[in-house]
Each structure stands twice: as structure tokens, then as C-alpha cells.
Amino acid sequence: MLTMYSTTWCGYCHRLRSQLDREGIDYTVIDIEQDPNAADFVMSVNGGNQTVPTVRFADGSALTNPSIIQVKERLAAIADTAAEPA
């Protein structure tokens, strides 16, 4: 599962949402203009800027304005790490 930080007017966000839907990837969208804590998180991983889309993964890592390929690669890496024996 991943979280996409977005705004209603962000074209890149709309594009990424469409791609995530097409790929069948589960995600939650949080509008940073409606959630101050979300805006704070986005700024914390983007050098103080409210850059969207910012995607946060289950392991806590984040990517800013990623391509769908980058998202899929990160999800695969997280799945591989989770599958490794302890």
C-alpha cells in the first residue's frame, strides 16, 4: 500500500493516479491543502517545498513526482526485502 500526497489542481498527480489505477496498485490520496500534517510531511521530504505528487511507501520511504516505473520498482524492492528470511 502507498500514500500519494496531492492537490486537486496537480496535473502530474492526476496522471499518476490514472497510471496507478491502470496497474491495479492500491493507494490512498491525501490532499495537502486540506491536511496540514500531510503538507508538513511533504515539505520534510522535499527540502521545505510542497512538491506533489509525493508518494510514501509502506517502509516509510518517499519519492517525489515518480514515474509509474519508479513506483513499481520501489514496490518490488520493498516486497523483496519483506520476503527475505530473518
Biopython code that builds the backbone (N, CA, C, O; Angstrom):
import numpy as np
from Bio.PDB.StructureBuilder import StructureBuilder

atoms = [
    (1, "MET", "N", (0.845, -1.183, 0.000)),
    (1, "MET", "CA", (0.000, 0.000, 0.000)),
    (1, "MET", "C", (0.885, 1.239, 0.000)),
    (1, "MET", "O", (1.950, 1.260, 0.617)),
    (2, "LEU", "N", (0.430, 2.263, -0.697)),
    (2, "LEU", "CA", (1.181, 3.505, -0.692)),
    (2, "LEU", "C", (0.237, 4.678, -0.512)),
    (2, "LEU", "O", (-0.974, 4.562, -0.703)),
    (3, "THR", "N", (0.812, 5.803, -0.141)),
    (3, "THR", "CA", (0.064, 7.040, 0.040)),
    (3, "THR", "C", (0.591, 8.059, -0.945)),
    (3, "THR", "O", (1.799, 8.277, -1.045)),
    (4, "MET", "N", (-0.328, 8.687, -1.677)),
    (4, "MET", "CA", (0.057, 9.739, -2.604)),
    (4, "MET", "C", (-0.437, 11.070, -2.056)),
    (4, "MET", "O", (-1.632, 11.263, -1.834)),
    (5, "TYR", "N", (0.495, 11.973, -1.845)),
    (5, "TYR", "CA", (0.170, 13.324, -1.409)),
    (5, "TYR", "C", (-0.029, 14.159, -2.660)),
    (5, "TYR", "O", (0.793, 14.136, -3.576)),
    (6, "SER", "N", (-1.131, 14.899, -2.689)),
    (6, "SER", "CA", (-1.589, 15.508, -3.926)),
    (6, "SER", "C", (-2.288, 16.836, -3.647)),
    (6, "SER", "O", (-2.424, 17.255, -2.498)),
    (7, "THR", "N", (-2.724, 17.482, -4.718)),
    (7, "THR", "CA", (-3.657, 18.606, -4.669)),
    (7, "THR", "C", (-4.691, 18.370, -5.765)),
    (7, "THR", "O", (-4.484, 17.543, -6.653)),
    (8, "THR", "N", (-5.787, 19.089, -5.699)),
    (8, "THR", "CA", (-6.839, 18.897, -6.703)),
    (8, "THR", "C", (-6.430, 19.409, -8.075)),
    (8, "THR", "O", (-6.933, 18.924, -9.088)),
    (9, "TRP", "N", (-5.533, 20.373, -8.127)),
    (9, "TRP", "CA", (-5.171, 21.035, -9.384)),
    (9, "TRP", "C", (-3.910, 20.470, -10.041)),
    (9, "TRP", "O", (-3.510, 20.944, -11.105)),
    (10, "CYS", "N", (-3.290, 19.486, -9.440)),
    (10, "CYS", "CA", (-1.997, 18.969, -9.915)),
    (10, "CYS", "C", (-2.179, 17.984, -11.070)),
    (10, "CYS", "O", (-2.683, 16.878, -10.874)),
    (11, "GLY", "N", (-1.773, 18.385, -12.255)),
    (11, "GLY", "CA", (-1.866, 17.522, -13.429)),
    (11, "GLY", "C", (-1.009, 16.274, -13.323)),
    (11, "GLY", "O", (-1.431, 15.197, -13.743)),
    (12, "TYR", "N", (0.193, 16.404, -12.764)),
    (12, "TYR", "CA", (1.069, 15.243, -12.591)),
    (12, "TYR", "C", (0.430, 14.234, -11.629)),
    (12, "TYR", "O", (0.589, 13.024, -11.788)),
    (13, "CYS", "N", (-0.287, 14.747, -10.636)),
    (13, "CYS", "CA", (-0.980, 13.871, -9.680)),
    (13, "CYS", "C", (-2.091, 13.094, -10.373)),
    (13, "CYS", "O", (-2.240, 11.890, -10.161)),
    (14, "HIS", "N", (-2.866, 13.780, -11.198)),
    (14, "HIS", "CA", (-3.946, 13.115, -11.935)),
    (14, "HIS", "C", (-3.378, 12.018, -12.837)),
    (14, "HIS", "O", (-3.938, 10.925, -12.929)),
    (15, "ARG", "N", (-2.265, 12.321, -13.498)),
    (15, "ARG", "CA", (-1.640, 11.331, -14.378)),
    (15, "ARG", "C", (-1.184, 10.109, -13.588)),
    (15, "ARG", "O", (-1.441, 8.976, -13.994)),
    (16, "LEU", "N", (-0.513, 10.333, -12.464)),
    (16, "LEU", "CA", (-0.028, 9.208, -11.665)),
    (16, "LEU", "C", (-1.192, 8.390, -11.119)),
    (16, "LEU", "O", (-1.120, 7.161, -11.092)),
    (17, "ARG", "N", (-2.256, 9.045, -10.687)),
    (17, "ARG", "CA", (-3.432, 8.308, -10.199)),
    (17, "ARG", "C", (-3.990, 7.400, -11.293)),
    (17, "ARG", "O", (-4.328, 6.246, -11.033)),
    (18, "SER", "N", (-4.085, 7.917, -12.506)),
    (18, "SER", "CA", (-4.584, 7.108, -13.625)),
    (18, "SER", "C", (-3.690, 5.900, -13.866)),
    (18, "SER", "O", (-4.176, 4.797, -14.116)),
    (19, "GLN", "N", (-2.384, 6.113, -13.788)),
    (19, "GLN", "CA", (-1.438, 5.021, -14.008)),
    (19, "GLN", "C", (-1.517, 3.985, -12.890)),
    (19, "GLN", "O", (-1.466, 2.784, -13.156)),
    (20, "LEU", "N", (-1.641, 4.434, -11.652)),
    (20, "LEU", "CA", (-1.779, 3.506, -10.531)),
    (20, "LEU", "C", (-3.054, 2.680, -10.679)),
    (20, "LEU", "O", (-3.052, 1.472, -10.445)),
    (21, "ASP", "N", (-4.138, 3.343, -11.069)),
    (21, "ASP", "CA", (-5.407, 2.633, -11.290)),
    (21, "ASP", "C", (-5.252, 1.581, -12.383)),
    (21, "ASP", "O", (-5.687, 0.440, -12.226)),
    (22, "ARG", "N", (-4.631, 1.975, -13.482)),
    (22, "ARG", "CA", (-4.448, 1.068, -14.619)),
    (22, "ARG", "C", (-3.605, -0.152, -14.231)),
    (22, "ARG", "O", (-3.846, -1.258, -14.714)),
    (23, "GLU", "N", (-2.624, 0.058, -13.361)),
    (23, "GLU", "CA", (-1.735, -1.032, -12.923)),
    (23, "GLU", "C", (-2.327, -1.847, -11.772)),
    (23, "GLU", "O", (-1.759, -2.866, -11.378)),
    (24, "GLY", "N", (-3.466, -1.404, -11.231)),
    (24, "GLY", "CA", (-4.092, -2.122, -10.123)),
    (24, "GLY", "C", (-3.350, -1.984, -8.804)),
    (24, "GLY", "O", (-3.413, -2.876, -7.959)),
    (25, "ILE", "N", (-2.648, -0.874, -8.623)),
    (25, "ILE", "CA", (-1.882, -0.637, -7.404)),
    (25, "ILE", "C", (-2.770, 0.106, -6.406)),
    (25, "ILE", "O", (-3.320, 1.161, -6.724)),
    (26, "ASP", "N", (-2.908, -0.448, -5.199)),
    (26, "ASP", "CA", (-3.713, 0.184, -4.155)),
    (26, "ASP", "C", (-2.980, 1.396, -3.595)),
    (26, "ASP", "O", (-1.769, 1.361, -3.377)),
    (27, "TYR", "N", (-3.729, 2.461, -3.367)),
    (27, "TYR", "CA", (-3.142, 3.672, -2.818)),
    (27, "TYR", "C", (-4.219, 4.503, -2.138)),
    (27, "TYR", "O", (-5.415, 4.319, -2.368)),
    (28, "THR", "N", (-3.767, 5.410, -1.304)),
    (28, "THR", "CA", (-4.618, 6.393, -0.657)),
    (28, "THR", "C", (-4.125, 7.763, -1.101)),
    (28, "THR", "O", (-2.920, 7.986, -1.220)),
    (29, "VAL", "N", (-5.059, 8.679, -1.346)),
    (29, "VAL", "CA", (-4.694, 10.041, -1.727)),
    (29, "VAL", "C", (-4.995, 10.976, -0.564)),
    (29, "VAL", "O", (-6.071, 10.920, 0.032)),
    (30, "ILE", "N", (-4.040, 11.829, -0.253)),
    (30, "ILE", "CA", (-4.234, 12.852, 0.767)),
    (30, "ILE", "C", (-3.947, 14.207, 0.133)),
    (30, "ILE", "O", (-2.873, 14.425, -0.429)),
    (31, "ASP", "N", (-4.912, 15.111, 0.228)),
    (31, "ASP", "CA", (-4.790, 16.466, -0.310)),
    (31, "ASP", "C", (-4.037, 17.323, 0.701)),
    (31, "ASP", "O", (-4.535, 17.574, 1.798)),
    (32, "ILE", "N", (-2.845, 17.769, 0.338)),
    (32, "ILE", "CA", (-2.021, 18.528, 1.283)),
    (32, "ILE", "C", (-2.600, 19.908, 1.581)),
    (32, "ILE", "O", (-2.213, 20.541, 2.563)),
    (33, "GLU", "N", (-3.520, 20.380, 0.748)),
    (33, "GLU", "CA", (-4.151, 21.673, 1.019)),
    (33, "GLU", "C", (-5.269, 21.544, 2.055)),
    (33, "GLU", "O", (-5.746, 22.547, 2.586)),
    (34, "GLN", "N", (-5.682, 20.320, 2.338)),
    (34, "GLN", "CA", (-6.730, 20.071, 3.325)),
    (34, "GLN", "C", (-6.189, 19.469, 4.621)),
    (34, "GLN", "O", (-6.900, 19.417, 5.625)),
    (35, "ASP", "N", (-4.938, 19.016, 4.604)),
    (35, "ASP", "CA", (-4.355, 18.321, 5.752)),
    (35, "ASP", "C", (-2.984, 18.917, 6.075)),
    (35, "ASP", "O", (-1.995, 18.581, 5.423)),
    (36, "PRO", "N", (-2.918, 19.798, 7.076)),
    (36, "PRO", "CA", (-1.641, 20.444, 7.410)),
    (36, "PRO", "C", (-0.529, 19.462, 7.775)),
    (36, "PRO", "O", (0.637, 19.711, 7.467)),
    (37, "ASN", "N", (-0.873, 18.353, 8.424)),
    (37, "ASN", "CA", (0.155, 17.360, 8.767)),
    (37, "ASN", "C", (0.739, 16.726, 7.516)),
    (37, "ASN", "O", (1.937, 16.452, 7.453)),
    (38, "ALA", "N", (-0.111, 16.494, 6.518)),
    (38, "ALA", "CA", (0.363, 15.945, 5.245)),
    (38, "ALA", "C", (1.280, 16.943, 4.556)),
    (38, "ALA", "O", (2.318, 16.568, 4.010)),
    (39, "ALA", "N", (0.898, 18.210, 4.581)),
    (39, "ALA", "CA", (1.744, 19.245, 3.979)),
    (39, "ALA", "C", (3.103, 19.293, 4.674)),
    (39, "ALA", "O", (4.134, 19.447, 4.019)),
    (40, "ASP", "N", (3.103, 19.161, 5.997)),
    (40, "ASP", "CA", (4.364, 19.149, 6.749)),
    (40, "ASP", "C", (5.237, 17.968, 6.335)),
    (40, "ASP", "O", (6.447, 18.118, 6.166)),
    (41, "PHE", "N", (4.624, 16.785, 6.170)),
    (41, "PHE", "CA", (5.399, 15.619, 5.742)),
    (41, "PHE", "C", (6.014, 15.862, 4.370)),
    (41, "PHE", "O", (7.201, 15.613, 4.163)),
    (42, "VAL", "N", (5.200, 16.351, 3.432)),
    (42, "VAL", "CA", (5.695, 16.599, 2.070)),
    (42, "VAL", "C", (6.869, 17.574, 2.107)),
    (42, "VAL", "O", (7.874, 17.362, 1.429)),
    (43, "MET", "N", (6.746, 18.629, 2.889)),
    (43, "MET", "CA", (7.847, 19.587, 2.992)),
    (43, "MET", "C", (9.081, 18.945, 3.621)),
    (43, "MET", "O", (10.208, 19.288, 3.261)),
    (44, "SER", "N", (8.878, 18.016, 4.558)),
    (44, "SER", "CA", (10.021, 17.389, 5.241)),
    (44, "SER", "C", (10.849, 16.515, 4.309)),
    (44, "SER", "O", (12.043, 16.329, 4.544)),
    (45, "VAL", "N", (10.241, 15.977, 3.260)),
    (45, "VAL", "CA", (10.989, 15.113, 2.337)),
    (45, "VAL", "C", (11.339, 15.817, 1.029)),
    (45, "VAL", "O", (11.931, 15.214, 0.134)),
    (46, "ASN", "N", (10.970, 17.104, 0.919)),
    (46, "ASN", "CA", (11.227, 17.855, -0.308)),
    (46, "ASN", "C", (11.920, 19.189, -0.040)),
    (46, "ASN", "O", (11.641, 20.188, -0.702)),
    (47, "GLY", "N", (12.816, 19.193, 0.927)),
    (47, "GLY", "CA", (13.613, 20.381, 1.182)),
    (47, "GLY", "C", (12.799, 21.622, 1.499)),
    (47, "GLY", "O", (13.187, 22.732, 1.134)),
    (48, "GLY", "N", (11.665, 21.440, 2.180)),
    (48, "GLY", "CA", (10.827, 22.570, 2.560)),
    (48, "GLY", "C", (9.790, 22.959, 1.528)),
    (48, "GLY", "O", (9.019, 23.893, 1.751)),
    (49, "ASN", "N", (9.755, 22.263, 0.398)),
    (49, "ASN", "CA", (8.800, 22.576, -0.671)),
    (49, "ASN", "C", (7.595, 21.649, -0.620)),
    (49, "ASN", "O", (7.710, 20.484, -0.238)),
    (50, "GLN", "N", (6.441, 22.177, -1.008)),
    (50, "GLN", "CA", (5.220, 21.370, -1.089)),
    (50, "GLN", "C", (5.092, 20.810, -2.501)),
    (50, "GLN", "O", (4.198, 21.194, -3.254)),
    (51, "THR", "N", (5.991, 19.904, -2.848)),
    (51, "THR", "CA", (6.039, 19.327, -4.188)),
    (51, "THR", "C", (5.161, 18.081, -4.246)),
    (51, "THR", "O", (5.310, 17.156, -3.447)),
    (52, "VAL", "N", (4.240, 18.081, -5.213)),
    (52, "VAL", "CA", (3.355, 16.931, -5.413)),
    (52, "VAL", "C", (3.396, 16.509, -6.870)),
    (52, "VAL", "O", (3.634, 17.344, -7.743)),
    (53, "PRO", "N", (3.168, 15.222, -7.156)),
    (53, "PRO", "CA", (2.879, 14.183, -6.183)),
    (53, "PRO", "C", (4.128, 13.732, -5.430)),
    (53, "PRO", "O", (5.211, 13.590, -5.996)),
    (54, "THR", "N", (3.933, 13.516, -4.152)),
    (54, "THR", "CA", (4.923, 12.845, -3.327)),
    (54, "THR", "C", (4.286, 11.539, -2.889)),
    (54, "THR", "O", (3.151, 11.521, -2.413)),
    (55, "VAL", "N", (5.012, 10.455, -3.049)),
    (55, "VAL", "CA", (4.489, 9.129, -2.728)),
    (55, "VAL", "C", (5.278, 8.566, -1.553)),
    (55, "VAL", "O", (6.509, 8.548, -1.562)),
    (56, "ARG", "N", (4.540, 8.102, -0.533)),
    (56, "ARG", "CA", (5.175, 7.450, 0.618)),
    (56, "ARG", "C", (4.809, 5.971, 0.593)),
    (56, "ARG", "O", (3.649, 5.600, 0.416)),
    (57, "PHE", "N", (5.818, 5.146, 0.773)),
    (57, "PHE", "CA", (5.655, 3.699, 0.718)),
    (57, "PHE", "C", (5.529, 3.117, 2.127)),
    (57, "PHE", "O", (5.802, 3.796, 3.117)),
    (58, "ALA", "N", (5.116, 1.868, 2.200)),
    (58, "ALA", "CA", (4.879, 1.198, 3.482)),
    (58, "ALA", "C", (6.120, 1.165, 4.371)),
    (58, "ALA", "O", (6.002, 1.124, 5.596)),
    (59, "ASP", "N", (7.306, 1.182, 3.765)),
    (59, "ASP", "CA", (8.541, 1.153, 4.559)),
    (59, "ASP", "C", (8.970, 2.542, 5.030)),
    (59, "ASP", "O", (10.006, 2.686, 5.678)),
    (60, "GLY", "N", (8.169, 3.572, 4.701)),
    (60, "GLY", "CA", (8.476, 4.933, 5.124)),
    (60, "GLY", "C", (9.261, 5.743, 4.111)),
    (60, "GLY", "O", (9.421, 6.953, 4.277)),
    (61, "SER", "N", (9.753, 5.097, 3.066)),
    (61, "SER", "CA", (10.499, 5.824, 2.038)),
    (61, "SER", "C", (9.535, 6.648, 1.187)),
    (61, "SER", "O", (8.329, 6.403, 1.184)),
    (62, "ALA", "N", (10.080, 7.620, 0.469)),
    (62, "ALA", "CA", (9.244, 8.504, -0.344)),
    (62, "ALA", "C", (9.926, 8.813, -1.670)),
    (62, "ALA", "O", (11.153, 8.824, -1.769)),
    (63, "LEU", "N", (9.110, 9.064, -2.683)),
    (63, "LEU", "CA", (9.575, 9.529, -3.986)),
    (63, "LEU", "C", (8.755, 10.750, -4.373)),
    (63, "LEU", "O", (7.559, 10.822, -4.089)),
    (64, "THR", "N", (9.403, 11.703, -5.019)),
    (64, "THR", "CA", (8.724, 12.907, -5.470)),
    (64, "THR", "C", (8.543, 12.865, -6.974)),
    (64, "THR", "O", (9.495, 12.649, -7.724)),
    (65, "ASN", "N", (7.305, 13.075, -7.406)),
    (65, "ASN", "CA", (6.923, 13.059, -8.822)),
    (65, "ASN", "C", (7.515, 11.848, -9.547)),
    (65, "ASN", "O", (8.175, 11.997, -10.576)),
    (66, "PRO", "N", (7.275, 10.650, -9.005)),
    (66, "PRO", "CA", (7.858, 9.459, -9.626)),
    (66, "PRO", "C", (7.097, 9.034, -10.873)),
    (66, "PRO", "O", (5.916, 9.342, -11.036)),
    (67, "SER", "N", (7.791, 8.326, -11.741)),
    (67, "SER", "CA", (7.123, 7.670, -12.866)),
    (67, "SER", "C", (6.471, 6.397, -12.332)),
    (67, "SER", "O", (6.804, 5.935, -11.241)),
    (68, "ILE", "N", (5.552, 5.838, -13.092)),
    (68, "ILE", "CA", (4.924, 4.582, -12.678)),
    (68, "ILE", "C", (5.972, 3.467, -12.612)),
    (68, "ILE", "O", (5.854, 2.550, -11.799)),
    (69, "ILE", "N", (6.987, 3.545, -13.460)),
    (69, "ILE", "CA", (8.067, 2.551, -13.425)),
    (69, "ILE", "C", (8.822, 2.640, -12.101)),
    (69, "ILE", "O", (9.127, 1.614, -11.494)),
    (70, "GLN", "N", (9.127, 3.860, -11.647)),
    (70, "GLN", "CA", (9.816, 4.034, -10.372)),
    (70, "GLN", "C", (8.970, 3.505, -9.212)),
    (70, "GLN", "O", (9.495, 2.889, -8.285)),
    (71, "VAL", "N", (7.665, 3.749, -9.270)),
    (71, "VAL", "CA", (6.775, 3.255, -8.215)),
    (71, "VAL", "C", (6.798, 1.731, -8.182)),
    (71, "VAL", "O", (6.927, 1.132, -7.114)),
    (72, "LYS", "N", (6.672, 1.107, -9.345)),
    (72, "LYS", "CA", (6.655, -0.355, -9.413)),
    (72, "LYS", "C", (7.989, -0.944, -8.952)),
    (72, "LYS", "O", (8.009, -1.964, -8.264)),
    (73, "GLU", "N", (9.099, -0.312, -9.326)),
    (73, "GLU", "CA", (10.414, -0.789, -8.891)),
    (73, "GLU", "C", (10.549, -0.705, -7.370)),
    (73, "GLU", "O", (11.064, -1.624, -6.734)),
    (74, "ARG", "N", (10.083, 0.400, -6.796)),
    (74, "ARG", "CA", (10.187, 0.573, -5.336)),
    (74, "ARG", "C", (9.310, -0.442, -4.617)),
    (74, "ARG", "O", (9.729, -1.031, -3.620)),
    (75, "LEU", "N", (8.084, -0.652, -5.118)),
    (75, "LEU", "CA", (7.197, -1.648, -4.518)),
    (75, "LEU", "C", (7.811, -3.046, -4.588)),
    (75, "LEU", "O", (7.709, -3.818, -3.634)),
    (76, "ALA", "N", (8.449, -3.372, -5.714)),
    (76, "ALA", "CA", (9.101, -4.677, -5.867)),
    (76, "ALA", "C", (10.263, -4.819, -4.887)),
    (76, "ALA", "O", (10.444, -5.881, -4.291)),
    (77, "ALA", "N", (11.047, -3.762, -4.716)),
    (77, "ALA", "CA", (12.180, -3.806, -3.789)),
    (77, "ALA", "C", (11.698, -4.002, -2.355)),
    (77, "ALA", "O", (12.309, -4.744, -1.586)),
    (78, "ILE", "N", (10.606, -3.337, -1.998)),
    (78, "ILE", "CA", (10.049, -3.489, -0.650)),
    (78, "ILE", "C", (9.539, -4.912, -0.456)),
    (78, "ILE", "O", (9.751, -5.511, 0.598)),
    (79, "ALA", "N", (8.874, -5.449, -1.464)),
    (79, "ALA", "CA", (8.358, -6.822, -1.385)),
    (79, "ALA", "C", (9.503, -7.821, -1.258)),
    (79, "ALA", "O", (9.402, -8.786, -0.501)),
    (80, "ASP", "N", (10.604, -7.594, -2.001)),
    (80, "ASP", "CA", (11.765, -8.484, -1.925)),
    (80, "ASP", "C", (12.382, -8.453, -0.534)),
    (80, "ASP", "O", (12.762, -9.493, 0.004)),
    (81, "THR", "N", (12.480, -7.267, 0.044)),
    (81, "THR", "CA", (13.046, -7.124, 1.383)),
    (81, "THR", "C", (12.175, -7.834, 2.409)),
    (81, "THR", "O", (12.680, -8.492, 3.318)),
    (82, "ALA", "N", (10.862, -7.694, 2.257)),
    (82, "ALA", "CA", (9.930, -8.333, 3.194)),
    (82, "ALA", "C", (9.975, -9.854, 3.075)),
    (82, "ALA", "O", (9.705, -10.565, 4.043)),
    (83, "ALA", "N", (10.315, -10.348, 1.892)),
    (83, "ALA", "CA", (10.334, -11.795, 1.657)),
    (83, "ALA", "C", (11.629, -12.459, 2.111)),
    (83, "ALA", "O", (11.694, -13.684, 2.210)),
    (84, "GLU", "N", (12.663, -11.659, 2.388)),
    (84, "GLU", "CA", (13.945, -12.227, 2.807)),
    (84, "GLU", "C", (13.812, -12.858, 4.186)),
    (84, "GLU", "O", (13.144, -12.307, 5.061)),
    (85, "PRO", "N", (14.446, -14.013, 4.384)),
    (85, "PRO", "CA", (14.393, -14.652, 5.707)),
    (85, "PRO", "C", (15.116, -13.807, 6.749)),
    (85, "PRO", "O", (16.091, -13.120, 6.444)),
    (86, "ALA", "N", (14.635, -13.866, 7.954)),
    (86, "ALA", "CA", (15.216, -13.058, 9.044)),
    (86, "ALA", "C", (16.518, -13.623, 9.534)),
    (86, "ALA", "O", (17.131, -13.064, 10.443)),
]
sb = StructureBuilder()
sb.init_structure("model")
sb.init_model(0)
sb.init_chain("A")
sb.init_seg("    ")
for serial, (resi, resn, name, xyz) in enumerate(atoms, 1):
    if name == "N":
        sb.init_residue(resn, " ", resi, " ")
    sb.init_atom(name, np.array(xyz, "f"), 0.0, 1.0, " ", f" {name:<3s}", serial, name[0])
structure = sb.get_structure()
